[in-house]
Amino acid sequence: MKRIIPRVITVLMLSSTVAWAHPGQAAYDKMCKSCHGVDGAGNEAKAKMLKLDPAKLNLGRPEGASLTKDDLKKIILEGKDKMPSYAKKLTAAEVDPVVDLTAELAKAIREKK
Ligand code: HEC
């Protein structure tokens, strides 16, 4: 019994990681995290490198509160100022999950304040 419990816990932890990973997470980690950070609040070091106001990399910034999912999708696909265009980098299957994840991260940041 003593040896089984840690194994059961490990299995539960592994399966929950898989089950809870957001469908847009892999693409976000690969293409967006370097600028927008793990939680979407922005990567300050990257902002400095790009000579940007770090607030611009925060997906939950107040200016974005009125953006609909269609607006987010347009920005992600077409780019905006120093935000690169991802129309050619995201696969068709990745676009909507990444838009959803972006909206969720932004919402979580706004709800924290
Ligand atoms: C090279 C850095 C960089 C990368 C990589 C990047 N972005 Fe951005 N992103 C920006 C900048 C800079 C802005 C602010 C643009 C502006 O001036 O309005 C921005 C803005 C946005 C906005 C609009 C937020 C708002 O409130 O106006 C969304 C949504 C967004 N990015 C999503 C993404 C997603 C999704 C990815 C990955 C597919 C991504 N970004 C990758 C730099 C980046």
Residues whose N, C-alpha, C, O or C-beta is under 5 A from the ligand:
A	BS01	HEC	M31 C32 C35 K56 N58 L59 R61 E63 G64 L72 I75 I76 K80 D81 K82 M83 P84 Y86 V98 T102
